[in-house]
C-alpha cells in the first residue's frame, strides 16, 4: 500500500461537502486522541485526521493495537451534531 495522497482524498470528499479539512499524519499514538485534542481547541466540524501509522490505536471495548504503516486506513472525524450528549 502506498502513502496517503491528500489530493485524492480531498477529491473524494469534494462531492459530499466543501467543509472537510484533511490532515495526514505520518505517525500518531491514535487518530482519536489527536482529533479529540483538536476538537477541544475548537477545530471545526468535518476536520478529518488520517495517519499512516498509529502506535496506540483505540477500538471498541477499550481495545488497543499497533497499526503498522501503509497497511490499513486509520482516521477520525470531528463531528459536532446539534444534539445533547445523552441523545447521541
SVG drawing of the C-alpha trace seen along z (x, -y; Angstrom):
<svg xmlns="http://www.w3.org/2000/svg" viewBox="-32 -27 37 32">
<polyline fill="none" stroke="black" stroke-width="0.4" points="0.0,0.0 1.3,-3.5 1.3,-6.7 -1.9,-8.6 -2.4,-11.3 -4.2,-14.3 -5.3,-15.4 -7.1,-12.1 -8.7,-12.2 -9.9,-15.8 -11.3,-15.0 -13.3,-12.0 -14.8,-14.3 -15.5,-17.1 -18.8,-15.7 -20.0,-15.3 -19.3,-18.7 -16.9,-21.5 -16.2,-21.9 -13.9,-19.0 -10.4,-19.7 -8.0,-16.8 -4.9,-16.3 -2.5,-13.4 0.0,-12.5 3.0,-10.3 2.6,-8.7 0.5,-9.3 -0.5,-7.4 -4.1,-7.5 -6.1,-9.5 -8.9,-9.5 -6.7,-11.1 -5.3,-13.6 -8.8,-14.6 -10.1,-14.9 -7.3,-17.4 -8.1,-19.4 -11.8,-19.4 -11.1,-20.7 -9.2,-23.6 -12.3,-24.4 -11.4,-22.6 -14.2,-22.8 -16.7,-20.1 -15.5,-18.0 -11.8,-18.0 -10.6,-14.5 -7.3,-13.2 -5.6,-10.4 -2.5,-8.6 -0.1,-6.4 0.7,-4.6 -0.7,-4.5 1.3,-3.3 -1.6,-3.1 -4.7,-2.8 -8.0,-2.5 -11.1,-0.5 -14.3,0.7 -14.3,2.0 -11.0,0.2 -9.1,2.5 -5.7,1.2 -3.4,2.3 -0.4,1.1 -1.3,0.1 1.5,0.7 2.3,-1.9 0.8,-1.6 -1.3,1.5 -4.8,0.0 -6.8,-3.2 -6.6,-4.9 -8.8,-8.0 -11.0,-10.0 -13.6,-12.7 -14.6,-15.6 -18.4,-16.0 -20.4,-18.5 -24.0,-17.3 -26.8,-19.6 -28.0,-17.3 -27.3,-16.7 -24.7,-14.0 -27.4,-11.8 -29.2,-11.5 -26.1,-10.7"/>
</svg>
